[in-house]
Amino acid sequence: MKQHKRPRQDRQSAGKFRSDGSINGPTETGSGQPDEARTEVVTAELPQAFVAQMRAQLGDDYAAFEAALRQETPVSIRVNPRKSGFDTSGLQPVPWCADGFYLPERPSFTLDPQFQAGAYYVQEASSMLLNEALKQSANLTRPLRVLDLCAAPGGKSTLLASALHPDSLLICNEVIRSRVSVLRENIDKWGFPNVVVSNHDPEDMLSLSGFFDVVVVDAPCSGEGLFRKDPDAMNEWSEDSVQLCSARQKRILAAAAPLLDMGGTLIYSTCTYNDDENLDNIRYLTENGFRNHPLVLPPDWNIVEKDIDGSVGYQCYPHRVRGEGFFISVFKKTAFTAPPKLDARTFRSIRALRTREAASAATWLQNPADFSLWEKPNGDVMALPKALEKQFLGLDVALKNKGFGLEIGQFKGTDFIPSHALALSTAINQHLPAVSLSKENALRYFKKENLILDEPATGWLLARYNGLNIGWMKGVGNRVNNYLPKDWRIRMDISEK
């Protein structure tokens, strides 16, 4: 899904980043479901100041650009490399992302159990250019420490998780608290255990100065690149909002800069076209401890290279690529920042699971020797990848508002109650009892209805569709109780399938 964050005109603040007014991206609802209604094209008149800006920027290409805005938006998805089941045969690939594919039409994603299981993510194709930028600027053959600073709803975070070495540490941070639940849901669906979800202002993360190898800043912007996907973006656009966004972006970049180690990679992107939010921020970074890192992109991708003072960024236009407006530029940090001293011995909010409990909980994992097991004060049991254990425990002190590791469930007396995150995780024991459901019954499961099985069953059962785990049921004779979290329940009429 498109990872645009734009400011609402009625929620501006010059204070800390928590008040920047960002809202959910235009292709996603507040529940983390894709917006089924996004098929509009631009029919209203474009703002005259925007038209003048784009005529000056595109020259003779402007007519083709405006015509593209009158066409329907391409539909694209990115498959999860650790979950099988989604058939990509016959689909046109996205050139710059091996996991990305275009769909011939927009289906009802909410009513696709494969989407609910995390087999793919609905993401705008242009924004998948992050994949190529990462490949050309970071060593993906070794574990890295990576921060997605403006992460909700999770498209770029899930892309990063897929691209990185499996022992990498990925922190997905979202400034706006109301958006964290959407981010958490999409991270849980993707199912990778090496991810931290945090809720902090960038300037509150200075205890991690010099910690990261890669920082991605997909900045809140004026949203010019999304006019045909989201009419609200066009209605809210103004020259003043462009200047407000440009100033906000510089504040975010100033807070992000110290977080990188020397030689680390900063990837900056927006969903807009104007120079104030794009090229001016290239200049800002190159004047403040960074050098631009050019990319080599094939000419037939039709991505435009934009230059300022010898540094470059890359612009996707909807009349040149099969996607929306998107800008990206890559930098290497030249200044030194002393790395943090994270003491894993001073963690404060979790305790190691007792031996008997650990032995019981370990049976739910495919490779339990790869994890250590811990309990939070609220009783949630977490599995921490041993390769990242010291880093996770250090982050327990450095980050106040976070969730890390794989939540696998809770003990109620001697009984273990598995979590929904465990059901969707790629680390789950694949030999646990399971029941394969038809599409109709899978959708009934997502409506949170109780199902009747053909054969009696007792105890915990994985509900599966097309080989993909979709959640937990508990058998009671012929009937099974549905343990889908209530916040994940779909409300659409499943007869629309």
VENBELSUL-V477741 format. One record per backbone hydrogen bond with DSSP energy under -1.0 kcal/mol. NH is the residue of the N-H (numbers start at 1). CO is the residue of the C=O. E is the energy in kcal/mol with one decimal. If there is no record, write none. Layout:
# VENBELSUL-V477741
NH:CO:E  NH:CO:E
This chain:
# VENBELSUL-V477741
8:21:-1.2  11:8:-1.6  19:16:-2.0  20:17:-1.9  28:25:-1.6  29:33:-2.9  32:29:-1.8  35:27:-1.6  38:35:-1.1  39:37:-2.2  42:69:-2.4  51:47:-2.5  52:48:-2.5  53:49:-2.1  54:50:-2.7  55:51:-2.5  56:52:-2.1  57:53:-1.7  58:54:-2.8  59:55:-2.3  61:58:-2.0  62:59:-1.8  65:61:-2.1  66:62:-2.8  67:63:-2.1  68:64:-1.9  69:65:-1.3  70:67:-1.1  71:68:-1.5  77:101:-2.9  78:121:-2.7  79:99:-2.7  80:119:-2.8  83:80:-1.6  91:88:-2.2  94:100:-2.3  97:94:-1.7  100:97:-1.8  101:77:-2.9  102:92:-3.1  103:75:-2.8  109:107:-1.2  112:109:-2.1  116:112:-1.7  117:113:-1.6  118:115:-1.5  119:114:-2.5  121:78:-2.5  128:125:-1.4  129:126:-1.9  130:127:-1.4  131:128:-2.0  133:129:-2.2  134:130:-2.5  135:131:-2.1  136:132:-1.9  137:134:-1.2  138:134:-1.7  140:138:-1.1  142:139:-1.0  146:169:-3.0  147:214:-2.3  148:171:-3.0  149:216:-2.3  151:173:-3.1  154:151:-1.3  158:154:-2.7  159:155:-1.8  160:156:-2.6  161:157:-2.7  162:158:-1.8  163:159:-1.9  164:160:-2.2  168:165:-2.4  169:144:-2.6  170:194:-1.9  171:146:-2.9  172:196:-3.6  173:148:-2.7  174:198:-2.4  179:176:-1.6  180:177:-1.4  183:179:-1.8  184:180:-3.0  185:181:-2.3  186:182:-2.1  187:183:-2.2  188:184:-2.6  189:185:-2.2  190:186:-1.7  191:187:-1.8  196:170:-2.9  197:403:-2.7  198:172:-2.4  199:401:-2.4  204:201:-1.8  205:202:-1.7  208:205:-2.5  209:206:-1.7  210:258:-2.1  211:208:-2.0  212:259:-2.4  213:145:-2.7  214:145:-1.8  215:265:-2.5  216:147:-3.1  217:267:-3.2  219:217:-1.2  219:269:-1.8  221:5:-2.9  225:271:-2.6  226:223:-1.8  227:224:-1.2  230:226:-2.7  233:230:-1.3  235:231:-2.4  236:232:-2.1  242:238:-1.7  243:239:-1.8  244:240:-2.3  245:241:-2.6  246:242:-2.4  247:243:-2.1  248:244:-2.3  249:245:-2.9  250:246:-1.7  251:247:-1.7  252:248:-2.3  253:249:-2.7  254:250:-2.3  255:251:-1.7  256:252:-2.1  257:253:-2.2  259:256:-1.3  260:257:-1.3  261:212:-2.9  263:333:-2.4  264:261:-2.4  265:213:-2.9  266:331:-2.4  267:215:-2.5  268:329:-2.7  269:217:-2.4  270:327:-1.9  280:275:-2.9  282:278:-1.4  283:279:-2.2  284:280:-2.1  285:281:-2.1  286:282:-2.4  287:283:-1.4  288:285:-1.5  290:285:-1.3  291:332:-2.5  293:330:-3.1  301:298:-1.9  302:299:-1.8  304:315:-2.4  306:313:-2.9  308:311:-2.7  311:308:-2.2  313:306:-2.3  314:328:-2.8  315:304:-3.1  316:326:-3.5  320:317:-1.7  321:317:-2.2  323:321:-1.8  325:225:-1.8  326:316:-1.3  327:270:-2.5  328:314:-1.9  329:268:-2.3  331:266:-2.3  332:291:-2.8  333:264:-2.4  334:289:-2.8  335:289:-1.2  346:343:-1.7  351:375:-2.2  353:373:-2.3  358:354:-3.2  359:355:-2.2  360:356:-1.7  361:357:-3.0  362:358:-2.2  364:361:-1.8  365:362:-1.9  366:427:-2.5  370:367:-2.1  371:368:-1.9  372:384:-2.4  374:382:-2.6  375:351:-2.9  376:380:-2.7  379:376:-2.3  381:409:-3.5  382:374:-3.1  383:406:-2.6  384:372:-3.0  386:370:-2.9  388:385:-1.9  392:388:-2.7  393:389:-2.6  394:390:-2.1  395:391:-2.2  396:392:-1.1  397:394:-1.2  398:394:-1.7  399:395:-2.6  403:197:-2.3  406:383:-2.5  408:381:-2.9  409:381:-1.0  410:417:-1.9  412:415:-3.3  415:412:-1.8  417:410:-3.7  419:408:-1.7  423:419:-1.5  424:420:-1.6  426:191:-2.9  429:364:-2.5  432:429:-1.2  435:462:-2.9  437:464:-3.3  442:438:-2.7  443:439:-2.4  444:440:-1.9  445:441:-2.2  446:442:-2.0  447:443:-1.1  448:445:-1.7  449:444:-2.4  453:478:-2.6  457:477:-2.3  459:475:-1.3  461:473:-3.1  462:433:-2.6  463:471:-3.0  464:435:-2.6  465:468:-2.6  468:465:-2.2  470:463:-3.2  473:461:-2.6  474:481:-1.9  475:459:-3.0  476:479:-3.4  479:476:-1.4  480:451:-2.0  481:474:-2.8  483:472:-2.1  488:485:-2.0  489:486:-1.2  490:446:-2.5  496:493:-2.0  497:494:-1.5
